[in-house]
């Protein structure tokens, strides 16, 4: 984890970054597990420290307070997932690669891979669905900022490859793409939760037709007009 994380206004203290990468990860995974199990208000810094094999006092040498730790947990989880799985969504500059087809097949591949980081994925889902209502605006801001750079990269690559229309501003297209994606995720997450499951409990085959329909709608708005 580097010192500079885009979109993050509140970083841990220098003492946190002085820890080994392994120790940093242990602290963050412990924090995410605690927030996931007990929510923000009922989560306990002492429990986080114990599970991370750290002294409780050390946690306050790393973070100003629990809120700062929570916000950084969102940023850390999003960055780890993107670093670990984002390459499979990288369209690159191959002009034969269609952004929308690639997005479909890579999403299918990632569906099973993400189960390897189930806690992190469900934590991000819960943030998105507003489970942590005491700090919803900041939570959502952090999560959205984490994806901004990636979405713009997809837009620019799609324009270069001729699969995205060039008559519209990159940021406007990114806003459209993000808006459609977020509302689709909200629909899928709520549907799974209503059935007493998390989204990852469903097989990709169960959502295949809906993913294709969403991408077709997105393509109709973003693809070049004949």
C-alpha positions as a Markdown table, in Angstrom:
| # | Residue | x | y | z |
|---|---|---|---|---|
| 1 | Unk | 0.0 | 0.0 | 0.0 |
| 2 | Unk | 1.5 | 3.3 | -1.0 |
| 3 | Unk | 1.5 | 6.6 | 0.9 |
| 4 | Unk | -0.5 | 8.3 | -1.9 |
| 5 | Unk | -4.0 | 6.8 | -2.5 |
| 6 | Unk | -6.1 | 8.9 | -4.9 |
| 7 | Unk | -9.4 | 10.0 | -3.5 |
| 8 | Unk | -8.4 | 9.5 | 0.1 |
| 9 | Unk | -8.4 | 12.7 | 2.1 |
| 10 | Unk | -7.6 | 11.0 | 5.4 |
| 11 | Unk | -4.7 | 8.7 | 5.4 |
| 12 | Unk | -3.3 | 6.8 | 8.4 |
| 13 | Unk | -0.5 | 8.3 | 10.4 |
| 14 | Unk | 3.1 | 7.7 | 9.3 |
| 15 | Unk | 3.5 | 5.0 | 12.0 |
| 16 | Unk | 1.1 | 2.8 | 10.0 |
| 17 | Unk | 3.1 | 3.0 | 6.9 |
| 18 | Unk | 6.2 | 2.2 | 8.9 |
| 19 | Unk | 4.7 | -1.3 | 9.5 |
| 20 | Unk | 5.6 | -4.1 | 7.1 |
| 21 | Unk | 3.1 | -4.7 | 4.3 |
| 22 | Unk | 2.1 | -8.0 | 6.0 |
| 23 | Unk | 1.3 | -6.2 | 9.2 |
| 24 | Unk | -0.6 | -3.4 | 7.5 |
| 25 | Unk | -2.7 | -6.0 | 5.7 |
| 26 | Unk | -3.4 | -7.9 | 9.0 |
| 27 | Unk | -4.6 | -4.7 | 10.6 |
| 28 | Unk | -6.9 | -3.8 | 7.6 |
| 29 | Unk | -8.4 | -7.3 | 7.3 |
| 30 | Unk | -9.1 | -7.4 | 11.0 |
| 31 | Unk | -10.8 | -4.0 | 10.8 |
| 32 | Unk | -12.9 | -5.0 | 7.8 |
| 33 | Unk | -13.9 | -8.2 | 9.5 |
| 34 | Unk | -15.0 | -6.3 | 12.6 |
| 35 | Unk | -17.0 | -3.7 | 10.7 |
| 36 | Unk | -18.6 | -6.4 | 8.6 |
| 37 | Unk | -19.7 | -8.4 | 11.6 |
| 38 | Unk | -20.7 | -5.6 | 14.0 |
| 39 | Unk | -21.3 | -2.5 | 11.9 |
| 40 | Unk | -19.6 | 0.8 | 12.6 |
| 41 | Unk | -21.1 | 1.8 | 16.0 |
| 42 | Unk | -20.7 | -1.5 | 17.7 |
| 43 | Unk | -17.3 | -2.4 | 16.3 |
| 44 | Unk | -14.5 | -2.4 | 18.8 |
| 45 | Unk | -11.0 | -1.1 | 18.3 |
| 46 | Unk | -9.7 | -3.5 | 21.0 |
| 47 | Unk | -11.1 | -6.5 | 19.1 |
| 48 | Unk | -9.6 | -5.2 | 15.9 |
| 49 | Unk | -6.2 | -4.9 | 17.6 |
| 50 | Unk | -6.4 | -8.3 | 19.2 |
| 51 | Unk | -7.3 | -10.1 | 15.9 |
| 52 | Unk | -4.4 | -8.2 | 14.2 |
| 53 | Unk | -2.1 | -9.2 | 17.0 |
| 54 | Unk | -1.4 | -5.5 | 17.9 |
| 55 | Unk | -1.8 | -3.5 | 21.1 |
| 56 | Unk | -5.0 | -1.5 | 21.4 |
| 57 | Unk | -2.9 | 1.7 | 22.0 |
| 58 | Unk | -1.0 | 1.1 | 18.8 |
| 59 | Unk | -4.2 | 1.5 | 16.8 |
| 60 | Unk | -4.4 | 5.1 | 17.9 |
| 61 | Unk | -0.8 | 5.5 | 16.8 |
| 62 | Unk | -1.9 | 4.4 | 13.3 |
| 63 | Unk | -5.3 | 6.1 | 13.0 |
| 64 | Unk | -6.8 | 9.2 | 14.6 |
| 65 | Unk | -10.0 | 7.5 | 15.4 |
| 66 | Unk | -12.4 | 4.7 | 14.4 |
| 67 | Unk | -14.0 | 6.8 | 11.7 |
| 68 | Unk | -10.7 | 7.4 | 10.0 |
| 69 | Unk | -10.0 | 3.6 | 10.1 |
| 70 | Unk | -13.4 | 2.9 | 8.6 |
| 71 | Unk | -13.0 | 5.3 | 5.7 |
| 72 | Unk | -9.5 | 4.0 | 5.0 |
| 73 | Unk | -10.8 | 0.5 | 5.1 |
| 74 | Unk | -13.1 | 1.3 | 2.2 |
| 75 | Unk | -10.2 | 2.8 | 0.2 |
| 76 | Unk | -7.9 | -0.1 | 1.1 |
| 77 | Unk | -10.5 | -2.8 | 0.2 |
| 78 | Unk | -11.4 | -1.1 | -3.2 |
| 79 | Unk | -7.7 | -0.7 | -4.1 |
| 80 | Unk | -6.8 | -4.3 | -3.2 |
| 81 | Unk | -9.7 | -5.7 | -5.3 |
| 82 | Unk | -8.7 | -3.5 | -8.2 |
| 83 | Unk | -5.1 | -4.5 | -8.0 |
| 84 | Unk | -5.9 | -8.2 | -7.7 |
| 85 | Unk | -8.6 | -8.5 | -10.3 |
| 86 | Unk | -8.6 | -5.2 | -12.3 |
| 87 | Unk | -6.2 | -6.5 | -14.9 |
| 88 | Unk | -8.8 | -8.9 | -16.2 |
| 89 | Unk | -11.0 | -5.9 | -17.0 |
| 90 | Unk | -8.1 | -4.0 | -18.8 |
| 91 | Unk | -9.1 | -3.5 | -22.4 |
| 92 | Unk | -5.7 | -2.0 | -23.4 |
| 93 | Unk | -5.2 | -0.7 | -26.9 |
| 94 | Unk | -6.1 | -3.8 | -29.0 |
| 95 | Unk | -8.5 | -2.4 | -31.6 |
| 96 | Unk | -10.0 | -5.9 | -32.0 |
| 97 | Unk | -11.2 | -5.8 | -28.4 |
| 98 | Unk | -14.8 | -4.6 | -28.0 |
| 99 | Unk | -15.2 | -3.0 | -24.6 |
| 100 | Unk | -18.7 | -4.3 | -24.0 |
| 101 | Unk | -17.9 | -7.9 | -25.0 |
| 102 | Unk | -14.7 | -7.9 | -23.0 |
| 103 | Unk | -16.6 | -6.5 | -19.9 |
| 104 | Unk | -19.1 | -9.4 | -20.1 |
| 105 | Unk | -16.5 | -12.2 | -20.4 |
| 106 | Unk | -14.2 | -10.7 | -17.8 |
| 107 | Unk | -17.2 | -10.2 | -15.4 |
| 108 | Unk | -18.0 | -13.9 | -15.8 |
| 109 | Unk | -14.4 | -14.8 | -15.0 |
| 110 | Unk | -14.2 | -12.4 | -12.0 |
| 111 | Unk | -17.5 | -13.7 | -10.4 |
| 112 | Unk | -15.8 | -16.9 | -9.1 |
| 113 | Unk | -12.5 | -15.2 | -8.4 |
| 114 | Unk | -14.1 | -12.6 | -6.1 |
| 115 | Unk | -15.1 | -15.3 | -3.7 |
| 116 | Unk | -11.5 | -15.5 | -2.7 |
| 117 | Unk | -11.9 | -12.1 | -1.2 |
| 118 | Unk | -15.5 | -12.6 | 0.0 |
| 119 | Unk | -15.2 | -10.4 | 3.2 |
| 120 | Unk | -13.8 | -7.4 | 1.2 |
| 121 | Unk | -16.5 | -7.7 | -1.5 |
| 122 | Unk | -19.4 | -8.0 | 0.9 |
| 123 | Unk | -18.0 | -5.1 | 3.0 |
| 124 | Unk | -18.0 | -2.9 | -0.2 |
| 125 | Unk | -21.5 | -4.1 | -1.0 |
| 126 | Unk | -22.7 | -3.1 | 2.5 |
| 127 | Unk | -21.1 | 0.3 | 2.1 |
| 128 | Unk | -22.9 | 0.8 | -1.2 |
| 129 | Unk | -26.3 | -0.4 | 0.2 |
| 130 | Unk | -26.0 | 2.1 | 3.0 |
| 131 | Unk | -25.6 | -0.3 | 5.9 |
| 132 | Unk | -23.3 | 2.2 | 7.6 |
| 133 | Unk | -25.9 | 5.0 | 7.7 |
| 134 | Unk | -24.1 | 7.1 | 10.2 |
| 135 | Unk | -21.5 | 8.2 | 7.6 |
| 136 | Unk | -23.2 | 7.4 | 4.3 |
| 137 | Unk | -22.0 | 10.5 | 2.2 |
| 138 | Unk | -18.4 | 10.1 | 3.1 |
| 139 | Unk | -18.5 | 6.3 | 2.6 |
| 140 | Unk | -20.0 | 6.6 | -0.9 |
| 141 | Unk | -17.7 | 9.4 | -1.9 |
| 142 | Unk | -14.6 | 7.3 | -1.0 |
| 143 | Unk | -15.9 | 4.3 | -3.0 |
| 144 | Unk | -16.9 | 6.3 | -6.0 |
| 145 | Unk | -13.5 | 8.2 | -6.1 |
| 146 | Unk | -11.7 | 4.8 | -6.1 |
| 147 | Unk | -13.3 | 3.9 | -9.4 |
| 148 | Unk | -13.1 | 7.3 | -11.3 |
| 149 | Unk | -9.7 | 6.9 | -12.7 |
| 150 | Unk | -10.4 | 3.3 | -13.9 |
| 151 | Unk | -13.7 | 4.2 | -15.6 |
| 152 | Unk | -12.1 | 7.1 | -17.5 |
| 153 | Unk | -9.3 | 4.8 | -18.7 |
| 154 | Unk | -12.0 | 2.5 | -20.1 |
| 155 | Unk | -13.7 | 5.4 | -21.8 |
| 156 | Unk | -10.5 | 6.6 | -23.4 |
| 157 | Unk | -9.5 | 3.2 | -24.5 |
| 158 | Unk | -12.9 | 2.5 | -26.0 |
| 159 | Unk | -12.7 | 5.8 | -28.0 |
| 160 | Unk | -9.3 | 4.9 | -29.4 |
| 161 | Unk | -10.6 | 1.4 | -30.4 |
| 162 | Unk | -13.6 | 2.9 | -32.1 |
| 163 | Unk | -16.1 | 1.2 | -29.8 |
| 164 | Unk | -17.3 | 4.3 | -27.9 |
| 165 | Unk | -18.6 | 7.4 | -29.6 |
| 166 | Unk | -16.2 | 10.3 | -29.8 |
| 167 | Unk | -18.7 | 13.2 | -29.9 |
| 168 | Unk | -19.3 | 13.2 | -26.2 |
| 169 | Unk | -17.1 | 14.3 | -23.3 |
| 170 | Unk | -15.1 | 11.6 | -21.5 |
| 171 | Unk | -16.4 | 12.6 | -18.0 |
| 172 | Unk | -20.0 | 12.7 | -19.2 |
| 173 | Unk | -19.7 | 9.2 | -20.7 |
| 174 | Unk | -18.0 | 8.1 | -17.5 |
| 175 | Unk | -20.9 | 9.5 | -15.5 |
| 176 | Unk | -23.4 | 7.6 | -17.6 |
| 177 | Unk | -21.4 | 4.3 | -17.4 |
| 178 | Unk | -20.9 | 4.6 | -13.6 |
| 179 | Unk | -24.6 | 5.5 | -13.1 |
| 180 | Unk | -25.9 | 2.6 | -15.0 |
| 181 | Unk | -23.4 | 0.2 | -13.4 |
| 182 | Unk | -24.2 | 1.4 | -9.9 |
| 183 | Unk | -28.0 | 1.2 | -10.3 |
| 184 | Unk | -27.6 | -2.3 | -11.8 |
| 185 | Unk | -25.4 | -3.4 | -8.9 |
| 186 | Unk | -28.0 | -2.0 | -6.5 |
| 187 | Unk | -30.7 | -3.9 | -8.2 |
| 188 | Unk | -28.7 | -7.2 | -8.1 |
| 189 | Unk | -27.6 | -6.7 | -4.5 |
| 190 | Unk | -31.1 | -5.9 | -3.2 |
| 191 | Unk | -32.6 | -8.9 | -5.1 |
| 192 | Unk | -30.0 | -11.2 | -3.5 |
| 193 | Unk | -30.5 | -9.8 | 0.0 |
| 194 | Unk | -34.3 | -10.1 | -0.3 |
| 195 | Unk | -33.7 | -13.8 | -1.0 |
| 196 | Unk | -31.6 | -14.0 | 2.2 |
| 197 | Unk | -28.3 | -14.3 | 0.2 |
| 198 | Unk | -25.3 | -12.2 | -0.8 |
| 199 | Unk | -24.8 | -11.6 | -4.5 |
| 200 | Unk | -21.8 | -13.9 | -4.5 |
| 201 | Unk | -24.0 | -16.8 | -3.4 |
| 202 | Unk | -25.7 | -16.8 | -6.9 |
| 203 | Unk | -24.1 | -18.5 | -9.8 |
| 204 | Unk | -23.1 | -16.3 | -12.8 |
| 205 | Unk | -25.5 | -18.4 | -14.9 |
| 206 | Unk | -28.4 | -17.1 | -12.8 |
| 207 | Unk | -27.6 | -13.5 | -13.6 |
| 208 | Unk | -26.2 | -14.0 | -17.1 |
| 209 | Unk | -29.2 | -12.7 | -19.1 |
| 210 | Unk | -29.5 | -9.6 | -16.9 |
| 211 | Unk | -25.8 | -8.7 | -17.3 |
| 212 | Unk | -26.1 | -9.0 | -21.1 |
| 213 | Unk | -29.2 | -6.9 | -21.1 |
| 214 | Unk | -27.5 | -4.2 | -19.0 |
| 215 | Unk | -24.5 | -4.1 | -21.3 |
| 216 | Unk | -26.8 | -3.9 | -24.3 |
| 217 | Unk | -28.5 | -0.9 | -22.9 |
| 218 | Unk | -25.2 | 0.7 | -22.1 |
| 219 | Unk | -23.8 | -0.1 | -25.5 |
| 220 | Unk | -26.8 | 1.6 | -27.2 |
| 221 | Unk | -26.1 | 4.8 | -25.4 |
| 222 | Unk | -22.3 | 4.8 | -25.8 |
| 223 | Unk | -21.5 | 3.0 | -29.1 |
| 224 | Unk | -20.8 | 5.1 | -32.2 |
| 225 | Unk | -23.9 | 5.7 | -34.4 |
| 226 | Unk | -23.9 | 4.1 | -37.9 |
